[in-house]
Amino acid sequence: MPREYTVDRFIRQIHDALVGAGAVTEGEFSLLPPPPNVPGDLGLPCFAMAKRLRQAPPAIAADLAVRVDFSACSRVGAVGAQGPYLNFSLEPRALAHSVLAEV
């Protein structure tokens, strides 16, 4: 079994929160690095959901930003919508703890 690193667990937590809650289908889940001027470590483009939900991607991102919830012990620190993207940031303390444990 391949080793799971901090960023893998970060992605899995986002996946489980969105796909597990039915907010995003498995085929719609695709994380990308956000543009340089956008705060966040990874972003979910909401274009694929637009047709199914019959909403504009920025509206979908804004809705998901307030609906998605991560526990206090999550690696996800911040969630925010910027245009058609839902952006996620690593929680700095969890990141430091996890990376030091890996080292």
Helices and strands as residue ranges (DSSP letters): H 6-20, G 26-28, E 42-45, H 47-53, H 57-67, E 76-82, E 85-90, H 92-102
